[in-house]
Amino acid sequence: MKKKIIYSVIAISLVAFIVVAYMEMSGNTIDKHIAKESLEEFLEQTYPDMDYEIKRSVGYGWSDGTYEFKVVTKDSMAVETTYTFYVSAFEPYEVFGDSIHDANVDNEASEKLSAEAGQYILTLLQEKVPQVDSVDADVEVYSDVSEEWTPQLKTPKPIHIMLKMEKGNLTKEQMLQQSQEIQKQLNGESIDYLAEVEHSSIIAGEKYDYSVSFTPEQELTIKDVITIKDVN
């Protein structure tokens, strides 16, 4: 009798181990469903007019906790194209990247426009915010654009603007003021963007790294100034 109990316990433990191992290797069914819903929401918001299907077969990367989905799109000529999307297996079930967008970007045209946008924005800002030392812009377009970049150029996604301020030792409050002025100048040109501003200051012998990220509609406050104190 005791042997039967022991064997039963061993069998149950083995089954439980196999089930847990399977879930670790293939992902949780509930999480998989929520991740798919997150991808559907992303696609509906980003490509509302696109004809697509998310395949039932789903891969799981147990080492990085991501689900791999295959999305098949169909154009007006019924030509199908398959794209791979990765979605986090954990809250908030973030969609990592946009493979449809990436596959359609014209790299040569985008590189040309990015350089033009960076120079335009640097010239624009230096009059009101002379602390701005450099501007890198990331403009992405789907087809070759013959004309030069202007703020009116329509792009599939907002342009990414990275600014560095090298001059002066700004306080956290001054960093906020400068970022607000940058936002004002960019908004005055009706540029659709995501901006990141960085600055390093040495105050009382200690180094502080500041960074601020913002969009056109965002109301900046002191809480948006991220501060990192260099302990070295």
N, C-alpha and C positions, 0 to 999 in steps of 0.2 A: 504493500500500500504506500509506504513511504517512498519507494522507488518511483512509483507512478506519479506521485506528487512532485518529486524532484524533476522527473522527465517533463512533466507538464509545465513546470516553472521555467525550465531551460527552453522548451519549445516556444512558450509565450515570449520569453525574453529575446529569443532569436528572431521571431516574427517582428517584434517591436523594433529591434535593431535594424532589420531589413527595411521596414517602413520608414524609419527615421533617415536611414542612409539614402533611400530612394528620393525622399522629399528634399534632402540636402543636395542631391545631384540633379534633380529635375525641377525643383522649385515648388512652392506651395500653390495649390490650385486656386485658392481665393486670391492670393497676391497676383497670380498670373492673370486672372480675370480683371482685377482692378488696373493692372498695368496696361492691359489691352484697352480698357475704357479710357485711360489717360492718353494713349496714342490716338484713339478715335477722336477725342476732344481736340487734340493738337492738330490733327489733319483737317477737321471740320473748320477750325478757326483760321488755319493758315491757308488752306486750299478749299474754300467753300464750294467751288464749281468743279472740282476734280472728281472723275469717276474712278473709284478705287475699291480694292478688296483686300482685307487683311487675312492672310492664309491661316488655317487652323493649326498647322504645325508650328510649334513654338520652341525655340532653343533656350537653354538656360546656362548662363555662365556662373557656376557656383563659386568660382574664385573671386569674381568681382561683383557678384550679386546683381546681374542684369539679365533681362529677357531679350531674346533676339526674335524680332517679328519680320516677316516678309510681306511687303506691301506691293500689290500689283496694280499699276495704273493703266488706264486705257484712254488713248487720245481719240480725236474725232474720226480718224481712219481705222479705229478698232485695233491699233497697234498696241501691244502690251509691253510694259517695262516693269521689271522687278527691282525694288529698292529694299535695303536692309535698314531697320531701325532698332536701336537699343533703348530699353526702358528700365529704369531702376526697379528692383524687386522690393524696395522699401519705400515707405512714405517719404516725400510726397509723390512717389512714382514718376520721377522726372524723365522726360524724353531727352536723350543725349544726342544733340546734333540734329541736322535736317539733311538727310542724304539726297532727297529730291532737289533741294536748293543747291547743294554742293555739286551735284552731277550736271546741273544746267549753267553754272557760272562760267562766263568767258574770262579766263584768267588773264589773258593779254590785255584785253580792253579794261578789265577791272584794275590791273596794276597801273595802267596809264592814268585812269581817272582818279585813283587813290593819291598818286603823286600830285596831280593838279589840285585836288581838294585840300590836301595838306598844306600846300603853299598858299592857297586862297585864304584858308582859315587862319593861318599864322599871320598873314598880312592884316587881316581883319582885326585880330585880337590885340596885336602889339601896340596899337594906338591907345587903347583903353586899359589894357592889362600888360604893361611892358615887362612884367616878370615872366611871361610865357616865353620860354626859350626854344621849344621845339614842339611840332605837331605832326603826328602820324595819323593818317586817315585810312580806313579800310572800306573802300567802296566796291560793291559787287553788283555786276549786271549780267544779264543772260545772253546778250548779243552785242556785237561790236557797235560802239557808239562813236560816230565820226567827230561830233562837236566836242569842245572842251567842257570840263565839268563846271556846272553852275549850281547854285542852291536850288534851282527849280528842276533839276534833273530827277526824274522819278526812278527809284530803285526798288527791287523786290523786298529788301529789308532796310531798316534804318542804318545809316553809315556809323561805323564805330570810330570815334575820335579819341585819341590818346594824347594828352598834353602833359608836358613837363615844365615846371617853373624852377629855374636854377638860381635866379637872382634874389638876394635878400634872405633874411631869416624871419619867416612869417610865423606868427602865433596861430593857434587853432582858430581863433576868432577871425583873424585876417585871412586865413585860408578859406574860411566860409565866405567872407565878403568877396574875395577874388573869384571864387567858384560861381557865386551869384552873378557877378558882372560878366563872366564868361558865358553863362547861361543866357543872360539878357542879350548879349551880342549875337549869339547863335540863333536865338529865337527871333531876333530882329530880321534875320535873313531867311526865316521860314525853313530852316534846315531840319530834316528828319534825322535824328541821331540818338546814339547812346554815347555819352562822354565820360572819360575817366581822367581826372587831374591828379598829378603827383607832385610832391614837393618835400624836400628835406631841409630841416632847420637845425641850427646849433644854438640852443638857448641855455645860458648859464653853464656852458661847457658840456652840455648833454645834447646828443643828437636825437631828433624826432623825425620820423617819416610820416607824412600825411598823405591821405588819398581820399578822393571824393568821386562818386559815380552818380550820374543823374541823366534824366531824360528831359525833353522840353517841358512837359507838364508838371514835373516834380517840384514841390515847394521845399527848397533846401532849408535845413535847420542845422544847428551845431551837432546834432546826433548823427548827421550824415558824414561828418569828418572823422574818418578812421585814423587813429593815432597809434603808431608803433614806436616805442622807446627803445633805442639801441642800447643794449646792456653791455656791449663789448667795450 
